Amino acid sequence: MSKRMEVEDYVQDAEPRSWVPKVLVLGAVIGAATGVLGAYLLIQRSKNDPSAPKLSTGEGMRLGVLLFGLLRQIQLLGDDE
């Protein structure tokens, strides 16, 4: 029985992780697209104001907390517990 477990562990370790670069590239593309969309929305918000778009400290902090919450939720995806 222990011999079978050792072979299964070896086979799992030997499998190529070809999905890792694909996930990284997809995450980078989604992140870039989200960033561009966020910048566009910020520009649209300040379109009626002739000055440059401004983000207050409080708004920046709220945005940062929301982003960390989003990343935490992404990390928890697939957990059955």
N, C-alpha and C positions, 0 to 999 in steps of 0.2 A: 504494500500500500504506500509506504513512504517513497519507494522508488518511482511510482507513478506520479506522485506530487512533485518530485524533483524534476522529472522530465517535463511536466506541464509548466513548471516555473521557468525552466530553460527555454521552452518554446515561446512563452509569453515574452520573455526578455529578449529573444532573438528577433521578434517581429519588428519590421521597420516602422518607424513613426512618421510616415509620409504625410499624415494629416496635420502635423504641427505647423509646418510652414504655410499650409493653406489657411488654417485658422488665423494665424498671425496676419497674413495679407488681407484676409477678409475683415478682420478687426480693424486694421489700419484704414482700409477703404471706408468702412462704416464710420469710424471715428472722424476721418477727414470730411466726409459728407455731412456729418452732424455738425462739425465745427463751422463749415461754410454756411449751412442753414442757420445756425445760431447767429453768425455775424450778419447775415442778410436780414434776419428778424430784428436785430439791434439797429441796423441802418434804417429799416422801415419805421421803427418806433421813433427815431429822431429825424425823420424826413421833414416834418413840419417845422422843426427848430433849425435855424441856420447854423448853429454851433455844432461842433463835432459830437458824436455820441459819447455819453458819459455813463459810467457804471459806478454807483456809489459803493462805499465800503460794505455797507449792510447788504446791498444786492449781491455783491461779490461773495460775501460770506454765505448767504443763503444758497447761491448757485453752487458753491463748493460743497456745502453739506448735501445738497441734492445729488450732485455728481458722485460723491462717496457712497450715498445710499443706493444709487443705481448700480455702481460697481459691486457693492455688497450683494445686491439682489442677483446680479449676473453670476457671482461666485457661488451662490446657493442654488443655482439652477441644476436640476438633476439629482439633488439630495432627496432621498426618499424618507429620511428620518424626520 
